[in-house]
């Protein structure tokens, strides 16, 4: 692909930190979503149900869908998405958790539409 073709694609990085206030309610919502998913085979349904019951981070990851975030945005089509949830120690006062910092472990440099490095 040349620069003009690749400039149509944008990687949007979103990082969220959520506090789980009611793990039981979250798990129940994930189980309802799993039960209502007509495309989920029974074997996967049982596996997913076990995962969300054991780990609220998995339940949250099952309920959050990147397609839902961009489905109403005009002029774009979601090409690829991945996401996961994990429990971690969070201190809102720590500078470690300041948003807006570039990830130090980026595997590719960020390029603008002219192909110049943004850093």
C-alpha positions in Angstrom: 0.0 0.0 0.0 1.2 3.5 -0.7 1.0 6.4 1.7 -2.3 7.6 0.3 -4.0 4.2 0.8 -2.6 3.7 4.3 -3.7 7.2 5.4 -7.3 6.0 5.3 -6.7 3.8 8.3 -6.5 5.2 11.8 -5.6 3.4 15.0 -7.6 4.7 17.9 -6.3 3.8 21.2 -8.7 4.0 24.2 -7.7 3.2 27.7 -10.3 3.0 30.4 -10.0 2.4 34.1 -13.3 1.3 35.6 -14.2 0.7 39.2 -16.4 -2.4 39.7 -19.0 -1.3 42.3 -21.1 -4.4 42.0 -19.4 -7.5 40.7 -22.5 -9.7 41.1 -24.5 -7.3 38.9 -21.7 -7.2 36.3 -21.5 -11.0 36.2 -25.2 -11.4 35.9 -25.3 -8.9 33.0 -22.5 -10.8 31.2 -24.3 -14.1 31.8 -27.5 -12.6 30.3 -25.5 -11.4 27.2 -24.0 -14.9 26.8 -27.4 -16.6 27.1 -28.9 -14.2 24.6 -26.1 -14.6 22.0 -27.7 -16.7 19.2 -24.3 -17.2 17.4 -22.5 -18.7 20.3 -22.2 -22.5 20.2 -23.2 -24.3 23.3 -19.6 -25.4 24.2 -18.3 -21.8 23.9 -21.3 -20.6 25.9 -20.5 -22.9 28.8 -16.8 -21.8 28.7 -17.7 -18.1 28.5 -20.1 -18.5 31.4 -17.4 -20.0 33.5 -14.9 -17.3 32.6 -17.2 -14.4 33.5 -18.4 -16.1 36.7 -14.8 -16.5 37.9 -13.5 -13.1 36.9 -15.3 -9.8 36.8 -12.6 -8.4 34.5 -13.7 -11.1 32.0 -17.3 -10.2 32.5 -16.6 -6.6 31.8 -14.5 -7.5 28.7 -17.5 -9.6 27.5 -19.9 -6.7 27.9 -17.7 -4.0 26.3 -17.8 -4.1 22.5 -15.6 -1.8 20.4 -18.1 -1.9 17.6 -20.6 -0.3 19.9 -18.2 2.6 20.4 -17.9 3.5 16.7 -21.0 2.0 15.1 -22.8 5.4 15.0 -19.7 7.4 13.9 -20.4 8.6 10.3 -17.9 7.9 7.6 -16.0 5.1 9.3 -16.1 1.3 9.3 -14.4 -0.8 12.0 -11.8 -3.0 10.4 -10.3 -4.8 13.3 -10.5 -4.6 17.1 -9.1 -6.4 20.1 -9.7 -5.8 23.8 -9.3 -7.4 27.1 -9.9 -6.8 30.8 -7.6 -7.3 33.7 -7.5 -6.6 37.4 -4.6 -4.4 38.6 -3.5 -2.2 41.5 -4.7 1.3 40.7 -3.7 4.5 42.6 -5.3 7.6 41.0 -2.7 9.8 42.6 0.2 8.0 41.1 1.8 9.7 38.1 2.1 6.2 36.6 -1.5 6.4 35.6 -1.5 9.8 33.9 -3.4 9.5 30.7 -2.1 11.0 27.5 1.4 9.7 27.8 2.7 7.8 24.8 3.2 4.1 25.4 6.8 3.3 25.8 6.5 -0.1 24.4 4.9 0.8 21.0 5.8 -1.7 18.4 5.4 0.7 15.6 6.2 4.5 15.3 3.2 6.8 14.9 3.1 8.3 11.4 1.0 11.2 10.2 -0.6 11.3 6.8 2.6 12.6 5.2 4.6 9.7 6.5 6.6 11.8 9.0 7.3 10.5 12.4 5.1 12.4 15.0 7.5 11.9 17.9 
